[in-house]
Amino acid sequence: MASSCPECGANVGVGNKPMAGEIVQCPDCGTELEVKNLQPLELAVAPAEEEDWGE
Ligand SMILES: [Zn+2]
């Protein structure tokens, strides 16, 4: 299955059995995308998790 990246519109594959909440990375712009919906398949930019920003 595949959907389009909300950032750049590139085709982003999510495998045969995507799961809601799964994080995939856009091969074009590198944005991390979360599977928001399965029917229809919908991707949204993943929220920034508690990452170490190094500040
Ligand atoms: Zn993209």
N, CA, C, O and the ligand as a Tripos MOL2 file, in Angstrom:
@<TRIPOS>MOLECULE
protein
  221   219    56     0     0
PROTEIN
NO_CHARGES

@<TRIPOS>ATOM
      1 N           0.8500   -1.1830    0.0000 N.3       1 MET1
      2 CA          0.0000    0.0000    0.0000 C.3       1 MET1
      3 C           0.8890    1.2370    0.0000 C.2       1 MET1
      4 O           2.0530    1.1940    0.3970 O.2       1 MET1
      5 N           0.3110    2.3280   -0.4530 N.am      2 ALA2
      6 CA          1.0770    3.5660   -0.4860 C.3       2 ALA2
      7 C           0.1240    4.7460   -0.4020 C.2       2 ALA2
      8 O          -1.0470    4.6570   -0.7720 O.2       2 ALA2
      9 N           0.6500    5.8360    0.0880 N.am      3 SER3
     10 CA         -0.1170    7.0680    0.1270 C.3       3 SER3
     11 C           0.8460    8.1860   -0.2560 C.2       3 SER3
     12 O           2.0140    7.9380   -0.5550 O.2       3 SER3
     13 N           0.3510    9.3980   -0.2440 N.am      4 SER4
     14 CA          1.2410   10.4850   -0.6200 C.3       4 SER4
     15 C           1.6810   11.2690    0.6020 C.2       4 SER4
     16 O           0.9240   11.4420    1.5570 O.2       4 SER4
     17 N           2.9000   11.7310    0.5560 N.am      5 CYS5
     18 CA          3.4720   12.5080    1.6410 C.3       5 CYS5
     19 C           2.7640   13.8590    1.7360 C.2       5 CYS5
     20 O           2.6660   14.5690    0.7350 O.2       5 CYS5
     21 N           2.2690   14.2260    2.9160 N.am      6 PRO6
     22 CA          1.5890   15.5160    3.0660 C.3       6 PRO6
     23 C           2.5410   16.6960    2.9310 C.2       6 PRO6
     24 O           2.1050   17.8280    2.7220 O.2       6 PRO6
     25 N           3.8200   16.4380    3.0500 N.am      7 GLU7
     26 CA          4.8040   17.5120    2.9540 C.3       7 GLU7
     27 C           5.1950   17.7940    1.5180 C.2       7 GLU7
     28 O           5.2180   18.9470    1.0880 O.2       7 GLU7
     29 N           5.5030   16.7410    0.7750 N.am      8 CYS8
     30 CA          6.0300   16.9680   -0.5660 C.3       8 CYS8
     31 C           5.2440   16.2600   -1.6600 C.2       8 CYS8
     32 O           5.5040   16.4600   -2.8460 O.2       8 CYS8
     33 N           4.2740   15.4260   -1.2600 N.am      9 GLY9
     34 CA          3.4450   14.7800   -2.2640 C.3       9 GLY9
     35 C           4.0330   13.5330   -2.8810 C.2       9 GLY9
     36 O           3.4320   12.9400   -3.7770 O.2       9 GLY9
     37 N           5.2030   13.1230   -2.4130 N.am     10 ALA10
     38 CA          5.8320   11.9250   -2.9530 C.3      10 ALA10
     39 C           5.0400   10.6910   -2.5540 C.2      10 ALA10
     40 O           4.3270   10.6930   -1.5510 O.2      10 ALA10
     41 N           5.1730    9.6460   -3.3440 N.am     11 ASN11
     42 CA          4.5220    8.3940   -3.0300 C.3      11 ASN11
     43 C           5.2970    7.7020   -1.9110 C.2      11 ASN11
     44 O           6.4990    7.4640   -2.0270 O.2      11 ASN11
     45 N           4.5860    7.3810   -0.8240 N.am     12 VAL12
     46 CA          5.2380    6.7470    0.3160 C.3      12 VAL12
     47 C           4.6320    5.3750    0.5420 C.2      12 VAL12
     48 O           3.4370    5.2530    0.8120 O.2      12 VAL12
     49 N           5.4500    4.3520    0.4330 N.am     13 GLY13
     50 CA          4.9640    2.9930    0.6530 C.3      13 GLY13
     51 C           4.9170    2.6720    2.1330 C.2      13 GLY13
     52 O           5.7940    3.0810    2.8930 O.2      13 GLY13
     53 N           3.9000    1.9470    2.5370 N.am     14 VAL14
     54 CA          3.7680    1.5910    3.9510 C.3      14 VAL14
     55 C           3.7020    0.0760    4.1400 C.2      14 VAL14
     56 O           3.3030   -0.4030    5.2020 O.2      14 VAL14
     57 N           4.0920   -0.6760    3.1150 N.am     15 GLY15
     58 CA          4.0710   -2.1230    3.2500 C.3      15 GLY15
     59 C           2.6890   -2.6920    2.9810 C.2      15 GLY15
     60 O           1.7540   -1.9600    2.6540 O.2      15 GLY15
     61 N           2.5740   -3.9810    3.1200 N.am     16 ASN16
     62 CA          1.3160   -4.6450    2.7970 C.3      16 ASN16
     63 C           0.2810   -4.5440    3.9040 C.2      16 ASN16
     64 O          -0.9230   -4.5110    3.6520 O.2      16 ASN16
     65 N           0.7750   -4.4950    5.1390 N.am     17 LYS17
     66 CA         -0.1600   -4.4390    6.2610 C.3      17 LYS17
     67 C           0.2200   -3.3160    7.2080 C.2      17 LYS17
     68 O           0.7730   -3.5560    8.2810 O.2      17 LYS17
     69 N          -0.0760   -2.0980    6.8100 N.am     18 PRO18
     70 CA          0.2380   -0.9660    7.6850 C.3      18 PRO18
     71 C          -0.6290   -1.0020    8.9220 C.2      18 PRO18
     72 O          -1.7590   -1.4900    8.8860 O.2      18 PRO18
     73 N          -0.1020   -0.4860   10.0160 N.am     19 MET19
     74 CA         -0.8740   -0.4060   11.2500 C.3      19 MET19
     75 C          -1.0600    1.0580   11.6190 C.2      19 MET19
     76 O          -0.1780    1.8810   11.3750 O.2      19 MET19
     77 N          -2.2020    1.3800   12.2040 N.am     20 ALA20
     78 CA         -2.4390    2.7420   12.6580 C.3      20 ALA20
     79 C          -1.3670    3.1180   13.6630 C.2      20 ALA20
     80 O          -1.0530    2.3450   14.5670 O.2      20 ALA20
     81 N          -0.8130    4.2940   13.5040 N.am     21 GLY21
     82 CA          0.2190    4.7490   14.4210 C.3      21 GLY21
     83 C           1.6170    4.3820   13.9760 C.2      21 GLY21
     84 O           2.6020    4.8080   14.5790 O.2      21 GLY21
     85 N           1.7040    3.5880   12.9160 N.am     22 GLU22
     86 CA          3.0080    3.1960   12.4050 C.3      22 GLU22
     87 C           3.7250    4.4200   11.8420 C.2      22 GLU22
     88 O           3.1150    5.2920   11.2230 O.2      22 GLU22
     89 N           5.0280    4.4580   12.0710 N.am     23 ILE23
     90 CA          5.8140    5.5750   11.5660 C.3      23 ILE23
     91 C           6.5980    5.1210   10.3450 C.2      23 ILE23
     92 O           7.3260    4.1290   10.3850 O.2      23 ILE23
     93 N           6.4350    5.8630    9.2640 N.am     24 VAL24
     94 CA          7.1980    5.5930    8.0620 C.3      24 VAL24
     95 C           7.9280    6.8770    7.6870 C.2      24 VAL24
     96 O           7.5410    7.9730    8.0930 O.2      24 VAL24
     97 N           8.9670    6.7220    6.9230 N.am     25 GLN25
     98 CA          9.7200    7.9070    6.5340 C.3      25 GLN25
     99 C           9.5730    8.1440    5.0410 C.2      25 GLN25
    100 O           9.7170    7.2280    4.2320 O.2      25 GLN25
    101 N           9.2850    9.3820    4.6970 N.am     26 CYS26
    102 CA          9.1650    9.7250    3.2910 C.3      26 CYS26
    103 C          10.5290    9.5510    2.6190 C.2      26 CYS26
    104 O          11.5260   10.1060    3.0800 O.2      26 CYS26
    105 N          10.5710    8.7850    1.5400 N.am     27 PRO27
    106 CA         11.8520    8.5530    0.8610 C.3      27 PRO27
    107 C          12.3560    9.7980    0.1420 C.2      27 PRO27
    108 O          13.5290    9.8840   -0.2220 O.2      27 PRO27
    109 N          11.4740   10.7470   -0.0570 N.am     28 ASP28
    110 CA         11.8290   11.9330   -0.8220 C.3      28 ASP28
    111 C          12.3480   13.0650    0.0630 C.2      28 ASP28
    112 O          13.4340   13.5960   -0.1690 O.2      28 ASP28
    113 N          11.5580   13.4310    1.0870 N.am     29 CYS29
    114 CA         11.9470   14.5750    1.9110 C.3      29 CYS29
    115 C          12.4270   14.1560    3.2980 C.2      29 CYS29
    116 O          12.9330   14.9790    4.0600 O.2      29 CYS29
    117 N          12.2650   12.8560    3.6270 N.am     30 GLY30
    118 CA         12.7860   12.3680    4.9020 C.3      30 GLY30
    119 C          11.9020   12.6510    6.0930 C.2      30 GLY30
    120 O          12.2550   12.3170    7.2240 O.2      30 GLY30
    121 N          10.7530   13.2670    5.8520 N.am     31 THR31
    122 CA          9.8370   13.5580    6.9530 C.3      31 THR31
    123 C           9.2820   12.2620    7.5460 C.2      31 THR31
    124 O           8.9350   11.3380    6.8110 O.2      31 THR31
    125 N           9.2020   12.1980    8.8600 N.am     32 GLU32
    126 CA          8.5950   11.0380    9.4950 C.3      32 GLU32
    127 C           7.0920   11.1910    9.4620 C.2      32 GLU32
    128 O           6.5450   12.2150    9.8710 O.2      32 GLU32
    129 N           6.4370   10.1660    8.9720 N.am     33 LEU33
    130 CA          4.9980   10.2160    8.7980 C.3      33 LEU33
    131 C           4.3210    9.1290    9.6050 C.2      33 LEU33
    132 O           4.8080    8.0020    9.6860 O.2      33 LEU33
    133 N           3.1970    9.4780   10.1990 N.am     34 GLU34
    134 CA          2.4370    8.5190   10.9830 C.3      34 GLU34
    135 C           1.2130    8.0820   10.1970 C.2      34 GLU34
    136 O           0.5380    8.8930    9.5630 O.2      34 GLU34
    137 N           0.9390    6.7800   10.2510 N.am     35 VAL35
    138 CA         -0.2740    6.2640    9.6270 C.3      35 VAL35
    139 C          -1.4510    6.6800   10.5040 C.2      35 VAL35
    140 O          -1.6400    6.1610   11.6040 O.2      35 VAL35
    141 N          -2.2300    7.6190   10.0000 N.am     36 LYS36
    142 CA         -3.3430    8.1750   10.7690 C.3      36 LYS36
    143 C          -4.6140    7.3800   10.5800 C.2      36 LYS36
    144 O          -5.4290    7.2530   11.4930 O.2      36 LYS36
    145 N          -4.7680    6.8580    9.4060 N.am     37 ASN37
    146 CA         -6.0050    6.1840    9.0640 C.3      37 ASN37
    147 C          -5.6880    5.0820    8.0690 C.2      37 ASN37
    148 O          -4.7760    5.2170    7.2530 O.2      37 ASN37
    149 N          -6.4390    3.9960    8.1380 N.am     38 LEU38
    150 CA         -6.1760    2.8780    7.2390 C.3      38 LEU38
    151 C          -7.1470    2.8230    6.0660 C.2      38 LEU38
    152 O          -6.7670    2.4430    4.9590 O.2      38 LEU38
    153 N          -8.3830    3.1960    6.3030 N.am     39 GLN39
    154 CA         -9.3930    3.1660    5.2500 C.3      39 GLN39
    155 C         -10.1010    4.5080    5.1920 C.2      39 GLN39
    156 O         -11.0200    4.7410    5.9770 O.2      39 GLN39
    157 N          -9.7120    5.3880    4.3010 N.am     40 PRO40
    158 CA         -8.6200    5.2340    3.3500 C.3      40 PRO40
    159 C          -7.2740    5.4770    4.0210 C.2      40 PRO40
    160 O          -7.1990    6.0700    5.0970 O.2      40 PRO40
    161 N          -6.2510    5.0230    3.3910 N.am     41 LEU41
    162 CA         -4.9200    5.2030    3.9390 C.3      41 LEU41
    163 C          -4.5630    6.6900    3.9720 C.2      41 LEU41
    164 O          -4.6420    7.3960    2.9660 O.2      41 LEU41
    165 N          -4.1720    7.1340    5.1570 N.am     42 GLU42
    166 CA         -3.9070    8.5560    5.3380 C.3      42 GLU42
    167 C          -2.6440    8.7280    6.1660 C.2      42 GLU42
    168 O          -2.4760    8.0910    7.2070 O.2      42 GLU42
    169 N          -1.7830    9.5710    5.7060 N.am     43 LEU43
    170 CA         -0.5380    9.8300    6.4190 C.3      43 LEU43
    171 C          -0.5190   11.2590    6.9330 C.2      43 LEU43
    172 O          -1.0220   12.1720    6.2780 O.2      43 LEU43
    173 N           0.0600   11.4450    8.0980 N.am     44 ALA44
    174 CA          0.2110   12.7840    8.6600 C.3      44 ALA44
    175 C           1.6360   12.9100    9.1820 C.2      44 ALA44
    176 O           2.2670   11.9170    9.5440 O.2      44 ALA44
    177 N           2.1240   14.1140    9.2160 N.am     45 VAL45
    178 CA          3.4610   14.3390    9.7500 C.3      45 VAL45
    179 C           3.4770   13.8930   11.2050 C.2      45 VAL45
    180 O           2.6350   14.3100   12.0010 O.2      45 VAL45
    181 N           4.4280   13.0510   11.5440 N.am     46 ALA46
    182 CA          4.5010   12.5190   12.9010 C.3      46 ALA46
    183 C           4.8550   13.6300   13.8760 C.2      46 ALA46
    184 O           5.7230   14.4570   13.5980 O.2      46 ALA46
    185 N           4.1730   13.6460   15.0300 N.am     47 PRO47
    186 CA          4.5180   14.6410   16.0530 C.3      47 PRO47
    187 C           5.9210   14.3860   16.5700 C.2      47 PRO47
    188 O           6.3640   13.2420   16.6710 O.2      47 PRO47
    189 N           6.6030   15.4550   16.8910 N.am     48 ALA48
    190 CA          7.9510   15.3150   17.4300 C.3      48 ALA48
    191 C           7.8750   14.6890   18.8130 C.2      48 ALA48
    192 O           7.2780   15.2450   19.7350 O.2      48 ALA48
    193 N           8.4830   13.5360   18.9350 N.am     49 GLU49
    194 CA          8.4670   12.8700   20.2360 C.3      49 GLU49
    195 C           9.4900   13.4920   21.1510 C.2      49 GLU49
    196 O          10.1960   14.4310   20.7830 O.2      49 GLU49
    197 N           9.5580   12.9500   22.3490 N.am     50 GLU50
    198 CA         10.5210   13.4490   23.3250 C.3      50 GLU50
    199 C          11.9380   13.0720   22.9030 C.2      50 GLU50
    200 O          12.5450   12.1450   23.4380 O.2      50 GLU50
    201 N          12.4230   13.7940   21.9620 N.am     51 GLU51
    202 CA         13.7600   13.5110   21.4900 C.3      51 GLU51
    203 C          14.7640   14.3990   22.1950 C.2      51 GLU51
    204 O          14.4270   15.4560   22.7290 O.2      51 GLU51
    205 N          15.9760   13.9550   22.1820 N.am     52 ASP52
    206 CA         17.0260   14.7370   22.7960 C.3      52 ASP52
    207 C          17.4870   15.7960   21.7990 C.2      52 ASP52
    208 O          18.1960   15.5040   20.8360 O.2      52 ASP52
    209 N          17.0790   16.9930   22.0500 N.am     53 TRP53
    210 CA         17.4070   18.0720   21.1220 C.3      53 TRP53
    211 C          18.8080   18.6220   21.3820 C.2      53 TRP53
    212 O          19.3170   19.4250   20.6000 O.2      53 TRP53
    213 N          19.4090   18.2040   22.4450 N.am     54 GLY54
    214 CA         20.7890   18.6190   22.7150 C.3      54 GLY54
    215 C          20.9160   20.0470   23.1640 C.2      54 GLY54
    216 O          21.9210   20.7040   22.8920 O.2      54 GLY54
    217 N          19.8900   20.5430   23.8610 N.am     55 GLU55
    218 CA         19.9610   21.9210   24.3180 C.3      55 GLU55
    219 C          20.2940   21.9710   25.8040 C.2      55 GLU55
    220 O          20.3990   23.0550   26.3770 O.2      55 GLU55
    221 ZN          7.9020   13.8550    1.5580 Zn       56 ZN56
@<TRIPOS>BOND
     1     1     2 1
     2     2     3 1
     3     3     4 2
     4     3     5 am
     5     5     6 1
     6     6     7 1
     7     7     8 2
     8     7     9 am
     9     9    10 1
    10    10    11 1
    11    11    12 2
    12    11    13 am
    13    13    14 1
    14    14    15 1
    15    15    16 2
    16    15    17 am
    17    17    18 1
    18    18    19 1
    19    19    20 2
    20    19    21 am
    21    21    22 1
    22    22    23 1
    23    23    24 2
    24    23    25 am
    25    25    26 1
    26    26    27 1
    27    27    28 2
    28    27    29 am
    29    29    30 1
    30    30    31 1
    31    31    32 2
    32    31    33 am
    33    33    34 1
    34    34    35 1
    35    35    36 2
    36    35    37 am
    37    37    38 1
    38    38    39 1
    39    39    40 2
    40    39    41 am
    41    41    42 1
    42    42    43 1
    43    43    44 2
    44    43    45 am
    45    45    46 1
    46    46    47 1
    47    47    48 2
    48    47    49 am
    49    49    50 1
    50    50    51 1
    51    51    52 2
    52    51    53 am
    53    53    54 1
    54    54    55 1
    55    55    56 2
    56    55    57 am
    57    57    58 1
    58    58    59 1
    59    59    60 2
    60    59    61 am
    61    61    62 1
    62    62    63 1
    63    63    64 2
    64    63    65 am
    65    65    66 1
    66    66    67 1
    67    67    68 2
    68    67    69 am
    69    69    70 1
    70    70    71 1
    71    71    72 2
    72    71    73 am
    73    73    74 1
    74    74    75 1
    75    75    76 2
    76    75    77 am
    77    77    78 1
    78    78    79 1
    79    79    80 2
    80    79    81 am
    81    81    82 1
    82    82    83 1
    83    83    84 2
    84    83    85 am
    85    85    86 1
    86    86    87 1
    87    87    88 2
    88    87    89 am
    89    89    90 1
    90    90    91 1
    91    91    92 2
    92    91    93 am
    93    93    94 1
    94    94    95 1
    95    95    96 2
    96    95    97 am
    97    97    98 1
    98    98    99 1
    99    99   100 2
   100    99   101 am
   101   101   102 1
   102   102   103 1
   103   103   104 2
   104   103   105 am
   105   105   106 1
   106   106   107 1
   107   107   108 2
   108   107   109 am
   109   109   110 1
   110   110   111 1
   111   111   112 2
   112   111   113 am
   113   113   114 1
   114   114   115 1
   115   115   116 2
   116   115   117 am
   117   117   118 1
   118   118   119 1
   119   119   120 2
   120   119   121 am
   121   121   122 1
   122   122   123 1
   123   123   124 2
   124   123   125 am
   125   125   126 1
   126   126   127 1
   127   127   128 2
   128   127   129 am
   129   129   130 1
   130   130   131 1
   131   131   132 2
   132   131   133 am
   133   133   134 1
   134   134   135 1
   135   135   136 2
   136   135   137 am
   137   137   138 1
   138   138   139 1
   139   139   140 2
   140   139   141 am
   141   141   142 1
   142   142   143 1
   143   143   144 2
   144   143   145 am
   145   145   146 1
   146   146   147 1
   147   147   148 2
   148   147   149 am
   149   149   150 1
   150   150   151 1
   151   151   152 2
   152   151   153 am
   153   153   154 1
   154   154   155 1
   155   155   156 2
   156   155   157 am
   157   157   158 1
   158   158   159 1
   159   159   160 2
   160   159   161 am
   161   161   162 1
   162   162   163 1
   163   163   164 2
   164   163   165 am
   165   165   166 1
   166   166   167 1
   167   167   168 2
   168   167   169 am
   169   169   170 1
   170   170   171 1
   171   171   172 2
   172   171   173 am
   173   173   174 1
   174   174   175 1
   175   175   176 2
   176   175   177 am
   177   177   178 1
   178   178   179 1
   179   179   180 2
   180   179   181 am
   181   181   182 1
   182   182   183 1
   183   183   184 2
   184   183   185 am
   185   185   186 1
   186   186   187 1
   187   187   188 2
   188   187   189 am
   189   189   190 1
   190   190   191 1
   191   191   192 2
   192   191   193 am
   193   193   194 1
   194   194   195 1
   195   195   196 2
   196   195   197 am
   197   197   198 1
   198   198   199 1
   199   199   200 2
   200   199   201 am
   201   201   202 1
   202   202   203 1
   203   203   204 2
   204   203   205 am
   205   205   206 1
   206   206   207 1
   207   207   208 2
   208   207   209 am
   209   209   210 1
   210   210   211 1
   211   211   212 2
   212   211   213 am
   213   213   214 1
   214   214   215 1
   215   215   216 2
   216   215   217 am
   217   217   218 1
   218   218   219 1
   219   219   220 2
@<TRIPOS>SUBSTRUCTURE
     1 MET1         2 RESIDUE 1 A MET
     2 ALA2         6 RESIDUE 1 A ALA
     3 SER3        10 RESIDUE 1 A SER
     4 SER4        14 RESIDUE 1 A SER
     5 CYS5        18 RESIDUE 1 A CYS
     6 PRO6        22 RESIDUE 1 A PRO
     7 GLU7        26 RESIDUE 1 A GLU
     8 CYS8        30 RESIDUE 1 A CYS
     9 GLY9        34 RESIDUE 1 A GLY
    10 ALA10       38 RESIDUE 1 A ALA
    11 ASN11       42 RESIDUE 1 A ASN
    12 VAL12       46 RESIDUE 1 A VAL
    13 GLY13       50 RESIDUE 1 A GLY
    14 VAL14       54 RESIDUE 1 A VAL
    15 GLY15       58 RESIDUE 1 A GLY
    16 ASN16       62 RESIDUE 1 A ASN
    17 LYS17       66 RESIDUE 1 A LYS
    18 PRO18       70 RESIDUE 1 A PRO
    19 MET19       74 RESIDUE 1 A MET
    20 ALA20       78 RESIDUE 1 A ALA
    21 GLY21       82 RESIDUE 1 A GLY
    22 GLU22       86 RESIDUE 1 A GLU
    23 ILE23       90 RESIDUE 1 A ILE
    24 VAL24       94 RESIDUE 1 A VAL
    25 GLN25       98 RESIDUE 1 A GLN
    26 CYS26      102 RESIDUE 1 A CYS
    27 PRO27      106 RESIDUE 1 A PRO
    28 ASP28      110 RESIDUE 1 A ASP
    29 CYS29      114 RESIDUE 1 A CYS
    30 GLY30      118 RESIDUE 1 A GLY
    31 THR31      122 RESIDUE 1 A THR
    32 GLU32      126 RESIDUE 1 A GLU
    33 LEU33      130 RESIDUE 1 A LEU
    34 GLU34      134 RESIDUE 1 A GLU
    35 VAL35      138 RESIDUE 1 A VAL
    36 LYS36      142 RESIDUE 1 A LYS
    37 ASN37      146 RESIDUE 1 A ASN
    38 LEU38      150 RESIDUE 1 A LEU
    39 GLN39      154 RESIDUE 1 A GLN
    40 PRO40      158 RESIDUE 1 A PRO
    41 LEU41      162 RESIDUE 1 A LEU
    42 GLU42      166 RESIDUE 1 A GLU
    43 LEU43      170 RESIDUE 1 A LEU
    44 ALA44      174 RESIDUE 1 A ALA
    45 VAL45      178 RESIDUE 1 A VAL
    46 ALA46      182 RESIDUE 1 A ALA
    47 PRO47      186 RESIDUE 1 A PRO
    48 ALA48      190 RESIDUE 1 A ALA
    49 GLU49      194 RESIDUE 1 A GLU
    50 GLU50      198 RESIDUE 1 A GLU
    51 GLU51      202 RESIDUE 1 A GLU
    52 ASP52      206 RESIDUE 1 A ASP
    53 TRP53      210 RESIDUE 1 A TRP
    54 GLY54      214 RESIDUE 1 A GLY
    55 GLU55      218 RESIDUE 1 A GLU
    56 ZN56       221 GROUP 0 **** ****
